[in-house]
Amino acid sequence: MASLAQAGNKLRQWIIDPRSFVVEAIGMDGSLGRTISTQQEEGLKAYGLLLNAKIKRHEGVTLTEAEQAVVNKLGISIMSGQGTGKDAYLSWIILHFNFCLYMSTTLCTAPAGPQLKIVLWAEVYKWLSHSHLKDDIVHQADVIFHKDYGRKKWFVVPRTIKDSADPKAQAETLAGLHEDYLLYAVDEASGVPDPVFGPIEGSMTGFCNFAIIIFNPTRSTGYAIETQGKRRDEWICLHWSSEESELVPKEVLERDKRNYGEDSNYYRVRRKGLPPHADPDVLIPMDSVIMAVGRDIIPAPDDTLGIGVDVSRGGDDKTIIMPLRGFRVDVAKRGDGMWEPIPSNQGYDGVQVANWVQWEVQGRLAEMDSTRYAVAVDVIGVGASVFDHLRRFSGLRNVYGVDVSRLPMNQDRFHRLRDEILWGLREAFLQSTVSIPNDDELIAELTTIRWKTPNGKVKVEGKEELRAAGRKSPNKMDALALAFHARKLLGQPGRAYHAPRQRLQTAQSWRVR
């Protein structure tokens, strides 16, 4: 049914009404167990209006009033919360544009390779593989094309933007395309460097050229947010809040309100789909954290493995084992062979947690060229038993017990060692040197913790203050900070850490020999 020859007169109908294509060709008729959400319906209507306005103008057909209002738009800008089905929607548009429009070209991009290949490219494949198009469209790692026409004239390609490149190189990533039917599909546009959008606009010389940019508004500045603000007249602007989506369970929204606060930047950005407040007292800015998600960092062969261990104190707290290879948070391997981005446990005793740490270190080193490692364990409370077991029975040498309530190295600037350690974590994110997994809990913790300067010294919001306010303890953030601190304790070249003189003997005595 779906081949060009078989589609016949269906093509014109599908071009006029993209929703009918999504229902009939992709199979969103309820047979896949899902229906088109209200927000996705809105997006399909906007896409169909824009597409047909540009085609009709080229054909000399009189435009409706609604078509006249959009025909000169650069494209569609969708500012969205999480879980609204925006990647599914963008995948439908990519498939529609590629299948229905003769000799069309679609270029897909995202801030980083993992976001593009693992999220959007995989999402397109998912919908294609379940659709009536699967026998007629070929999906490969670097291109999507019509089986009967080859991969050079009628295609979809992914283009990765390297955040390490200079602005000119970033811009050249998307330069040079000029076709009658040309679509730019930009996922997580808030993280795409601003210079990239210049070539996108410059390439729109054909009669049916436009962009669809979708983003979670992690930044209050930049090109993406400007499409919803001062450049709004150039774009069809939509706003998809998770609170208004049928695809986001209400219990998820209530959980996030309870854990992080409805007024927090986390809830505002990730659920309401609104840009963050410019909160100068938030420890790590939202955009710095989101830009770190999936950042393409390849650890050097001789990089140090840092393991941070934040041990549960009971209640809602979780024990977190956080592996950091170089500046990349690696996937941690549990002792039972299961893989998780960031493992967490409740109810385990000190011996079990110590065993998990030992397995993690040994398993990770077996995969590395380097033998440099360091483990930092928070020894306040029950963490002391984990440290004692590692010290006496694990055979690991570079294990450090860290009492974050003690004096910092820089006593003129910080209240406690915890404040100093977390400030170091903040600086790593601000310097764009960190790569983290797309873990909602970790992102929320990193972007909701605040700091202040009573008496001129930095003081980061503590766990006791958070509990008193009914907020969640930042266990994952603390474990990540400990992982960075572990590498400093080992004496990473150029990043040497020296304990305060009055604490030096105690600190040395904690090191496992």
Secondary structure by P-SEA (a helix, b strand, c coil): ccccccccaaaaaaaacaaaaaaccccccccccccccaaaaaaaaaaaaaaaaaaaaaacccccccccccccccbbbbbcccccaaaaaaaaaaaaaaccccbbbbbbbccccccccccaaaaaaaaaaaccccccccccccccccccccccccbbbbbbbbccccaaaaaaccccccccbbbbbbccccccccccaaaaaaaccccbbbbbbbbcccccccaaaaaacccccccbbbbbbccccccccaaaaaaaaaaccccccccccccccccccccccccccaaaaaaaccccccccccbbbbbbbbbbccccbbbbbbbbcccccccccccccccccbbbbccccaaaaaaaaaaaaaaaaaacccccbbbbbcccccaaaaaaaaaccccccbbbbbccccccccccccccaaaaaaaaaaaaaaaccbbbcccaaaaaaaccbbbbbcccbbbcccaaaaaaaccccaaaaaaaaaaaaaaaaaccccccccccccaaaaaaaaccc
